[in-house]
Amino acid sequence: MVFPIIMAFLVIILLEVPGLVSKKMWRELTAFAALLIIGMALSITHTLGVMIPNPNKYIEILFKPLVEWLSK
Amino acid sequence: MLEEGRISGGQALMLNITMIIATTLISAPTIVANHARQDAWLAMLLATLLALPIAWITAKLGTLFPTKTLVEYTEDILGKWPGKLLSLLYLLWFINICSVMIREYGNFIVDAFMMETPLMIVNILGTALAAYTVKKGLEVLARVNQIFLPLIIVSILLVFLLALPEMKLERFLPVFEAHWVDIFRGAMAPLTWMGEISTFAMLIPFLVQPGQARHTTVITILLVGLFFTLLVVASVATFGPIIDNMIYPVLSTTRVVNIAQFIERPEPLIMAIWITGGLLKISIFYYVIVLGCAQWLTLKDYRPLVLPVGVILVALSSIVARNILELVHFIAYVWPPYALLTFEFGIPLTLLVIALVRKQGGNGP
């Protein structure tokens, strides 16, 4: 399952990077790379079955008393 | 400015309506009826009333800073670094909503119509289409929405018209059976959906006349409140308070349609409404995230960020919940206190108070 994901990332890089390099938009390129690496890390680890902490669970813990009042 | 496109007041109104109703309309009656039972319509009216201050605050902040989006004016109000931090939290919040929305969108299609398709395929295709819309910019998004929103509204009214023979007004009796606290609790979830109007703060500077924001938000809330009330009335009239056990009551309403044993089960209409509405809503939030990220990082163009953000959204849409029940639990019980206390009402109110006290903004207090 990891192979198609990596292919998809290659396609995304090929679509965006040449244009950014030719226009010398380095700041945009850095932002693009940073976001893509986050996305890559999330999707590949999730596909490999690594448990990624669910942000919604932490939000629920944060608002625990109100959640309980509402779901009673 | 990052976005060259401009939208008219009417287009903004329609974008706002889509932003609120599109993914909530299918499951709305259930979550409200959970607490308020057959008095769900009262809860809806209460929610509409309570959502008006949120709309007013959003518009007021927007008109104080008519050339800036939410991500930009937090810096003006709070100073550079606290403002940056708050904007980052807002962006994370938008990413959170959008991933939950993509999951809701995909889950409905897989649960109700395409049971053998993997969820991720639906999510990826949906996000890819939304990415294309976002790349085309705000004007295109607004115009596409202008074409599809009337079709969505007409289809849903048509479904209820067809189900009219099955509806019985006795199902609303006894009125006021629910305790007022339960009605209030039932109003919380729809209030937070209507509170999504606070996202409009990211679009106000792109209005041809930002001053129109005040009417736009208030009219949006009133129309959406009317629409939701109609939705709840129709669902309760068809099934009675048992709708609190259904996950998709509006879909169930279409399943009982039977006119002269000839017109039956117009479910494809619901699927069409869901796909167009869902995609438009995802596109709006997706656009807001990408534009916000670009403004936060002070980039010259937001388009390069569209695809990487899409990847993050798809990955998160799978992470945010293990199954539909967990998702419904989050939307019905966790989402209301979370969104209301912080990003929809609490923080905008604080920002407005600070801005007014420090006499900031173009128009003055």
Interface residues (C-beta under 8 A of the other chain):
Chain A: A8 F9 I12 L15 E16 G19 L20 M25 R27 E28 L29 A31 F32 L35 L36 I38 G39 M40 L42 S43 H46 I52 N54 P55 N56 I59 E60 L62 F63 L66 V67 W69 L70 S71
Chain B: N96 V100 R185 M188 C293 A294 L297 T298 L299 K300 D301 P304 L305 L307 P308 V309 G310 V311 I312 V314 A315 L316 S318 I319 V320 A321 H329 F330 A332 Y333 V334 P336 P337 Y338 L341
